[in-house]
Amino acid sequence: MRTPLSRMHSPITLGVTPRSASRDPAIVDRMIEWLLSGDVQMRKGRHTGGVIGWSDSFQDTRFIYPEITGYYLIFLAYLRAFGFEESRVIPRIRSAVRWLERNWNSSAYPYTRLYLDGCNQRDWRNRFRFSFDLAMMLRGLVCVADCIDTRTFQSLRACLCAHLLDFVDTDGLLKACVAITDGPQPETWSVKSGPYQLKAAVPILELSGIVPSRLQTAAEEIVGR
């Protein structure tokens, strides 16, 4: 019988639990069960393995989110590291990586949000790529490298790094976003430089030796500001 994660001393239980967990420790296990359910990671269809970015109270799933899929891989890696049943974790890891591979292992530019109804053009975000999305996908991939075959890891890692290199500006800094198509740029934080870019820079620095040196230098510039 596995040890309930609510009783483990781990980053999951100590750093991410809500305050109510102190009154009801089992809430941690219920959260994890939900995160492992089909309500979070797609189990069928062309987006099998992808992780939803939004769902309402009626469980109406709208879109699959690559960045969240990267976070999900990090979450699954933590579960595995702290003794959760591998038979429940590894298939989900491999399914998520296969989804990333289908969508990102090429020179094409997949949408930032992939809507299940196919109406991707309605979202302005799909006219851009974002460096922090790619950084989280790459970090998630590296966290689960020992669960997937070497060829898949190396190929997808190289492709994600190549995409990220597109964000290194002529001055050597890491841009927040890159436009895919022409059109007005909205006045919003995610398309401008700012402190939040640490979200992309820190994972890149953590992957020293895995990412190209030019990308690492650009991340160092962000951190050093």
Secondary structure, DSSP 8 states (H G I E B T S, - for coil): ----GGGS-SHHHHHS--GGGGT-THHHHHHHHHHTSTTTB--SSTTTT-BBS-B-TT--B-EE-HHHHHHHHHHHHHHHHTT--HHHHHHHHHHHHHHHHHHHSSSS---SSEETTS-GGGSGGGGEEEHHHHHHHHHHHHHTGGGS-HHHHHHHHHHHHHHHHTTB-TTS-B-SEEESS-S---SSGGGS-SGGGHHHHHHHHHTTTTS-HHHHHHHHHHHH-
